Amino acid sequence: MSLSLDDIFNKKNVTEVEEKLAMVATDLQRIRIVERFLLSQLKDIQTDKLIVEAVKLIDQSNGTIRIKELNERLFISQSPFEKRFRKIVGTTPKKFASIVRFNAVLNNLNNAKSLTEICYENNFFDQAHFIKDFKQFTGDTPENFKHFL
């Protein structure tokens, strides 16, 4: 089974986003356009304060907080937390944290920092893990990707 964006969102809105994406030059600008669109679609979703707090903690840590630590700080066991999180956010807490961490990496790539600094500032175990995670999101190495920015 496959779905297109038109099956999920209003076709007019999807067309507008596609046009905006075609007009920008960088991946970072494209990411921001998609983020704004997705956030605009979140209206009318019932607020779960525990999940809002979890998202806030993940964001404040730039995605480096451990899920076990989240569970402890929010006084909830892993299984019910993951179910609630997935229902509201649409993905697991671990995947969401990974996305937030990658976003922090992208923001750091625009600065004059070395890839080694970026790797360790974002709590990657080593450069091999950093490169592996980076490739999962972009299909390219950080070094090659940096040349496109």
N, C-alpha and C positions, 0 to 999 in steps of 0.2 A: 504494500500500500504506500502511495506517495501523496503528499499534499503540496500545494503551491501556497505562496503567501496570500493569494487571492481567496483561498479557501478559509483562511483564518482571519484576515483583516479586510477592511473595506478596500475595494479595488482602486478607488480614487486616491486614498492615502498611500497605498503601495506605489502607485505610479508617481506620486509626488516625491516619495523617498528615492525611488530609482532615478528620477531626474536630478535630484540634489546630489546623489552619489556620483552621477556621471560628470557633474560640473566641478568636483573637487579633485585636487592633485595628489593628496597623500592618504595613506591608510589610516593615519591618526584622525584626519578629518572625517573619513568614512565611518570610523568607529563611533565618533561623536554624533554623527547624524543618525546612525542606527540606535544608539543609546537614547537619544532624545525621542525618537519615534516610539521605541518600546516603553519608555517611561510614560509617554502620553497615553499609551494604551492601558495603563494600570488603573485608570479611574474605576470607581465602583467595586473595587476589590475590598472585601472586609479586612480590617486591620487586625492582625494578631500581634499583640504587643511583645510577646516573647520572641517572635520571629523578627520583628522590627529591631529589637535589641540585638539579636544575633547578627543581623545584617550590619548594624552599626558597629559592633565589635569587630567583625571581619573587615569592614572598611577602614576602621581606625588602625588596624594592625597591618594594613596594606595586603591582606590575605595571608599573613604569616601565622595567625593564631591556629593552634591545634584544635581539632574538633573535640577532643577529649576535654580540653580546657574550657571550651565553650559550654559543653554539657555541665561541667562542674560550676562554672560561674552563673549559669542560668538555672541550676538545680533541676535538671531534667535528664533522664537516661537517654542513651543514644538512639534507640529504635523509634520511640515516639517523637523525639526531636527531628530525626531525619524525615519521618513521614509528614509532619507538619510543615517543615521547611520546604520539602519538595512540592507539597500541595500549593503553598503560597508563592514560592519563588520560581518553581518550575524546574529545578535541578537540585542535586544534593548539596549539602553545605560544603563538602570537600571540593566539588567541582566549582561552586560559586567562589570559594576562597582562591582557587587556582586562577579563575578569571580575573578577580580583583588584583591578585599578585602580578599577573601578566600585564594588566593595565598600568600598574605602578612601574613595571619594567619599561613599558613603552614610553611613559612619561620621562623616565630617567634617560632613555636613549637620546632624547632631544638635548639633554645637557651635555657638557663636555666631559663626562665621566668615562672612565675606562670600563670595558665589559667586565673586568674582574671586580671592580668596585660595585657595579650594578648587581653582579651575581651575589656577592656577600652581603650587601645592604638589604637584599630581598630574601635573605635567609636560605639560599640554596646551599645544599650540603657541599657541593663542589661544582666546578665548571661543566663537568660532564652532565650532571643533572640539570643544570641551567640550560645547556644547549638542547638536551632532550625535550624538556618542557617547552622551550621556545619553538622548537620544530613542530611540536604537536599543534600549536596555535597558528603558525605561519607557513609551515612546510619548508622553512629556510633557517639557516644559522643566524644568530644575532649579528655577527660580523657582516654577512651579506645583506641582511635586512637593513642594517644601519645606513648603508649606502643609498637606499631608496628614500630615506627621510630628508 
